[in-house]
Amino acid sequence: MGSDERVCPVCGQPVETVVRRHKTLGAWVPVWADGPCRNPECEAHAGQAAESGEDHGGAPAGKSS
């Protein structure tokens, strides 16, 4: 069918597969997603997103009071 290897959508370099969770019908279920890009020349590099303050939805939002 296809490759099991995940790649960065910007530069095409291989990235890790990370497991996040999603709540469905009261139960947390695993969701496999692309990890951060580790290529320093890439626009989507993990260090650049942290430096610029961008949030791409990596962590679930906390409760707001």
N, C-alpha and C positions, 0 to 999 in steps of 0.2 A: 504494500500500500504506500507507505511513506516512511520517511526517516523518523526515528525516535529522538534524534538529536535536535535540541532547540537552538535557534540562532537569533542574533540581534536583528530586529527589523531594519535598522539603519545601516549597519556595516556588514552584516552577514557572518560575523564571527560567532563561534559556538558560545553559548551561555549556560549557566547551571539551571537545573530544574529545581524550583523551590515549591514547598507545600504551604499553602495558605489555607485558611478555613472560612467557611461560609455557612451561615445559619439558615437552615431550611426546615420548616415545620417544627421548630423547637429543638432541632438536633444540629450539632456542628458537623459538617461534612468536609472532607479534604478537597482542595482544588489545586491542581498542579499548574504552575505558571512559569513564565520565563523569569530567570533571575536577572540581576543587574549586569550590564555590559562591563567587561574589564579591559576593553581596548582603549588606551589613553588617547588615541587619535579620533575616536568615535564621538559624534555629537551626543549620543545617549549614554556616555561614560558615567559610571556610578558616582565618581567623585564630583563631577560637574553638577549633577542634580542636587546633591547635598549642599554644595557651595552656593548655588543660586537660590536655594530655599524652595525649589519645586517639589510638589508632592504628587506622586502618580498613583496614589491609592494603595500603597504597599501594606499598610496596617489598618485594621478596622478603626473607625472613629469611636471615640469614647462618648460617654453620656454627657449631655450638656445640661447644666443646671438652670 
